[in-house]
Amino acid sequence: MRTATKGTLGVDFSLQVVSVGLMLITYVLGLLIPGFIALALLVQFIVGVVQVMSGLLHSIRFKDKVRQQYTAFALFYVLGLILGGSLLSDWGMLGFFVIFVVLIPVGIACWYCNLTYQDWKAAPTKVNGDVKHQYVGQEDVLDDIGWQ
């Protein structure tokens, strides 16, 4: 079974950090400036597309079980949002919207970003053709200057 390389996970994580960071910034601005909520929702949609594409890539190319479950869950979640939103009356829409369209997807996006970071951290590094694995507790160059 192939595993994702540190380079692939690094690119994936970089995309996750930029998109999730932008989403969180636009939501904070949306709390201060009402017009930014629409922009935040658009950015959240883009984050969702980026993360589902990432999940599909890792599911198909690398047979990653966690990402296979994530991708299936994400697709069913969107289907549930469409069906659930159409069944609610107007008075229940605000609560439904805040919980199921904003809070839960933002939490899932942050979780997926962390999952990608953890996989990147644990991925083997090739140095001069040799594969070196990072293990928890293994010393790092940055430990010498007090960075974690």
C-alpha positions in Angstrom: 0.0 0.0 0.0 1.3 3.4 -1.0 1.4 6.2 1.6 1.4 9.9 0.9 4.9 11.4 0.9 5.9 14.3 3.1 5.9 16.6 0.1 2.3 15.6 -0.9 1.1 16.1 2.7 3.0 19.4 2.9 1.2 20.8 -0.1 -2.1 19.5 1.2 -1.5 20.9 4.6 -0.5 24.3 3.2 -3.8 24.4 1.2 -5.7 23.5 4.4 -4.0 26.2 6.5 -4.6 28.9 3.9 -8.2 28.0 3.2 -9.2 27.3 6.8 -7.3 30.4 8.1 -9.1 32.6 5.5 -12.4 31.0 6.5 -11.9 31.7 10.2 -10.8 35.3 9.5 -13.8 36.0 7.3 -16.1 34.6 10.0 -14.5 36.9 12.6 -15.0 39.8 10.3 -18.5 38.6 9.7 -19.3 39.1 13.4 -18.0 42.7 13.1 -19.2 43.6 9.6 -22.5 42.0 8.6 -21.7 41.8 4.9 -18.8 39.5 5.5 -21.0 36.6 6.5 -21.8 36.0 2.9 -18.1 36.0 2.0 -17.4 33.7 4.9 -20.0 31.2 3.6 -18.4 31.4 0.2 -15.0 30.8 1.6 -16.4 27.9 3.7 -17.8 26.3 0.5 -14.4 26.6 -1.1 -12.8 25.0 2.0 -15.3 22.2 1.8 -14.5 21.6 -1.9 -10.7 21.6 -1.2 -11.1 19.2 1.7 -13.4 16.8 -0.1 -11.0 16.8 -3.1 -8.1 16.1 -0.7 -10.1 13.3 0.9 -10.9 11.8 -2.5 -7.2 12.0 -3.5 -6.0 10.3 -0.3 -8.9 7.8 -0.4 -8.3 6.7 -4.0 -4.6 7.1 -4.5 -3.4 6.1 -1.0 -6.3 4.0 0.2 -6.4 6.0 3.5 -9.2 4.5 5.6 -9.7 7.6 7.8 -10.1 9.8 4.7 -12.4 7.3 3.0 -14.7 7.6 6.0 -14.3 11.4 6.1 -15.2 11.7 2.4 -18.3 9.5 2.7 -19.4 11.4 5.8 -18.9 14.8 4.1 -20.9 13.8 1.1 -23.7 12.4 3.2 -23.6 15.5 5.4 -24.1 17.8 2.4 -27.0 15.6 1.3 -28.5 15.8 4.8 -28.1 19.6 4.8 -30.1 19.8 1.6 -32.8 17.5 2.8 -32.9 18.9 6.3 -33.0 22.5 5.2 -35.9 21.8 2.9 -38.0 20.1 5.6 -37.6 22.9 8.2 -40.0 25.8 8.6 -38.8 29.4 8.6 -38.7 29.6 12.4 -36.3 26.8 12.7 -34.0 27.9 10.0 -31.7 30.2 12.0 -30.9 27.6 14.6 -30.4 24.9 11.9 -28.2 27.3 9.9 -26.0 28.3 12.8 -25.4 24.8 14.1 -25.4 22.7 10.9 -24.2 25.1 8.3 -21.6 27.0 10.3 -20.5 25.5 13.6 -20.3 21.8 12.7 -18.6 22.3 9.2 -16.1 24.7 10.7 -15.3 22.2 13.4 -14.9 19.4 10.8 -12.7 21.7 8.7 -10.4 22.4 11.6 -10.3 18.6 12.5 -9.4 17.7 8.9 -6.7 20.4 8.8 -5.2 18.9 12.1 -5.5 15.3 10.6 -3.4 16.5 7.6 -0.9 18.1 9.9 -0.5 15.0 12.1 -0.1 12.8 8.9 2.5 15.3 7.6 4.4 15.2 10.9 4.4 11.4 11.0 5.4 11.0 7.3 8.8 9.6 6.5 11.4 12.0 5.2 13.8 11.1 2.5 17.4 12.3 3.1 19.9 11.4 0.3 17.7 8.4 -0.7 17.4 7.0 2.8 14.0 7.0 4.5 13.9 8.4 8.0 10.8 8.3 10.1 9.8 10.9 12.6 8.8 9.3 15.9 7.1 11.0 18.9 9.9 12.3 21.1 12.5 12.1 18.4 14.8 15.1 18.7 14.5 17.8 16.1 16.9 20.6 15.1 14.5 23.2 16.5 14.6 21.6 19.9 18.1 23.1 20.4 16.7 26.7 20.2 13.6 26.0 22.4 11.0 25.7 19.6 8.5 22.8 19.8 
